[in-house]
Amino acid sequence: MLIAGILVEYENEYEQEVLDAIRALDDMTVYETEEGGKIAVVIEAESRKVIEEKTSRLGELDKVIIALPVYVNYEEELEKI
C-alpha cells in the first residue's frame, strides 16, 4: 500500500465547498490546516498510477487552485523489487 500526502490549495472563501467535494471522493482522508486556503489530504492506494489519478482529480475540483504531492511513501513498493 502506498501512502501520499497531498497539499490542496483553494480559494479561501470556498472552503466548505472544497471540503465537501473532497470528502465525496473515495479513499481520501482530509486534514484541515490552521492556515486558510490549504488542506492536507492523505491518499492510500495500491499503485503509483492510482495516486497520480487521484491527485489529478483533486486538482480538477472546482475552486481548487492546485493539488501537490508533498509526501509519498514507496517502502512497500521497494520491498517487492
N, C-alpha and C positions, 0 to 999 in steps of 0.2 A: 504494500500500500504506500503510495506516495502522498506526501502532505505538502501543501503550498499555502503560504500566506500572501494574500493579495491586498494591496492598498488601493481602495477605490476613492477617488476624489469626485465630488459632485457639487452642483450649485447649492450653496448652503440653505437657501430659502426653500428648497425642495427635499429636505431631509426625510420627512415621513414617507413621501412618495418613493424615494430611492430605497429606504429601508424595507418598505412593503414589497417592492419589486424584487429585491434580492432575497428576501425571506420566502418568496413564492417559488424560487428556483430550488431544485433538488440538490441534496448532498453538499450544502454550503452552510457554514456556521458564521454568524455575524457577531462581531465585537465592536461596539460603538467606541469611539475615541473621545477624549475630552476636547480635542480641537475640532471645531465645526468644519463641515465640508469634507471630512475624511472618515472612512470606515475601514476596519480591518476585517477581511473575510478569509476563513480557512476552508480550503478545499481538500478533500480526501478522494483519491482516485486510484485506479489500478494501472493507469499508464500516463505517460507524459502527454500524449495526444489529448486525452480527456481533460487534463489540467489546462492545456492550451486552449481547447474549445470552450471550457467554462470561463476562463479568463477573458476570452474574446466576447463571450455572451455578456459578461458583466460590463465590459467597455461599451457595448452597444445599447445598454439600457438608456431610456430617456432620462435626461438631466445629469447623466454621468459624464464627467469630463474625460477621465482616463482610469483604467484599471491596470495596475503594475504589479507583477510578481516581485515580492521583496525577500521571500524565503522559499526555498524548495528543498525538501529532504528526499534524497535519492538513495539512501543507505540500502534499502531492501532491493532496489534495482541492481546495485553494485554487487550484492551478495549472490545474485542469480548468475552473474558472469563467471 
